[in-house]
Amino acid sequence: MRTTIDRAGRVIVPKQIRDALGLADGTALEIDVRDGVVVMEPPTTAVKLVRRGGGIVAEPDQKLPKLTAERVREALEAGRR
């Protein structure tokens, strides 16, 4: 798929890709260069380590959507593409 950079330096992410990745209007993205390739990805979620029960777990600093079987299935399918 091909896109262009406009005069303001903006890149349009094609709808097919936005839909496949669940990118909505206003979604924050990190942009970087790795080995000469432009890489855009959602920012990582900040976590803190807390003791819970007999172990330590990572607890996110922000509220995250509920993890459902459908979300897991979508993530697995996206990883296979």
N, C-alpha and C positions, 0 to 999 in steps of 0.2 A: 504494500500500500504506500502511496506517495502523498506527501503534503508539502507545504511551503512555509517559509518564515516571512511574516509581513514586515513593513517598514519599522514598526515598533518592536520587532524582535519576537513577536508572539508566534507560537506554533499551534495549529489546529490539530487536535487529536481526533481522528475520524470517529464518527458515531459508532461504527461497528466495534472498534477497539474499546471505546468508553463503555458501551453496553456489556461487552464481554468481561471487562474488569470491574464493573460496578462503579465507574467514575462518574460522579454527578457534578452539576454546576457548583463551583466553590470548593471542590475537593482539593486539599493541599497536596502538593507533590514536592519531593526533593529532586533536584536535578544535579547531575554530576557528570564528569568525564572519566571513563575507565578504559584504559588501553585504546584510546582514540575513538571511543564510542560514547555518544550521548546517552545517558541512562536516566530515566525518570521513574520514580517509585514513590508509593505512599510513605510518609515519614514513619519512623519507628515509634512505638508506644513506650513512653517512659514508665518504668516499673520500680518498685522498691521491694526488697527482700524482707519478708516477715516470717516469724515463727508461727506455725499453725499445727496443732496436734503434735506429732512427734518429729516434724520436719520443717523445712524452710520452703516457702512458696513465693513466687513472683506475683506481686499485686499491682495492677495498673494504677497510674496516677489519675486516670480519667475513666468515666463510665464507658464501657464497651457494649456493643450489641450482644444479645444472648447468643451463645453458640448452640446452633441446632444441627441436627443430622443433615439437613439440606445445605447449610452453609459449609459443612465439612465436605460434603459431596461436591459442591461447586468448586471449592478450593482444590480438591484432588483432581477434578477434571481440568481446571485451569493449569495446573502443574504438568499435566500430561500433554498439553498443546505445545 
